[in-house]
Amino acid sequence: MPELPEVEALGEFLTDHLVGQEIARMLPVAVSVLKTYDPPVTALEGRTVTAVARHGKFLDIAAGGLHLVVHLARAGWLQWRDQLPDGLPRPGKGPLALRVALVDGQGFDLTEAGTHKGLAVYVVHRPGEVPGIARLGPDPLAADFGRDDLAALLSGERRRLKSALRDQSLIAGIGNAYSDEILHAARMSPFKPVARLTDDEITTLYQAMRDTLTAAVTRSHGLAAGQLKAEKKIGLRVHGRTGQPCPVCGDTIREVSFSDSSLQYCPTCQTGGEPLADRRMSRLLK
């Protein structure tokens, strides 16, 4: 799933390639991807792109008083094309969901792999009209988001750290991968109750969050859209690396599986050497 660093980099890429360009055609292939109908998606045709922004994990393309807002969800992606193919795209079982064609022949495709469809496209007058944006928490890389702001957000929380970090209404932009990376950098268990964090641990968590996300954004800076997935994978230290050695201590990275996701962690760095209970795997082994 694209998270804050990848969406930030996509926004930079699109700023360079879209701003000042006129939209010629909006070609939805999978109608289910459109979450709004008024204004219609075709209302963007003939309008010039004026800005590209990011709100959490949402992309916001402003054009002539309207906003094309995209949430890539778990398996969505944006593919830039210097020259779009001739003819109209045909609905079918392929990954293409929406094509945006520019007057000069360039454009981009929004695609989504797999059978679970979560890719969402909105056309609105204001980004705040999108429900997911309206309920976003603060951006963790915002200049005015400090350590005390994080402490205030976590005050009264009764969840575990992993769940809290992934809650977009609490903090915007962090998903499954970077929550694993942040907790590894902070040397904290994903199952640690938020309510048990000390003042020093909140400071450590804040610094790990800022450092991890800033480093990921820096690595992605200047990359083309097609290079971002590979860069994200290369930069991850624990997420998606089950069975591999921890780059810090050399211990074996472990995994806890859930019904629709998994987390990865280092026992030595994060849990005092003790593996976390993986109830799903335990049931499978019985």
Secondary structure, 3 states (H helix, E strand, C coil): CCCHHHHHHHHHHHHHHHCCCEEEEEEECCHHHECCCCCCHHHHCCCEEEEEEEECCEEEEEECCEEEEEECCCCEEEEEECCCCCCCCCCCCCCEEEEEEECCCCEEEEEECCCCCCCEEEEECCHHHCHHHHCCCCCCCCCCCCHHHHHHHHCCCCCEHHHHHHCCCCCCCCCHHHHHHHHHHHCCCCCCEHHHCCHHHHHHHHHHHHHHHHHHHHHHCCCCHHHHHHHHHHHCCCCCCCCCECCCCCCECEEEECCCCEEEECHHHHCCCCCCCCHHHHHHHC
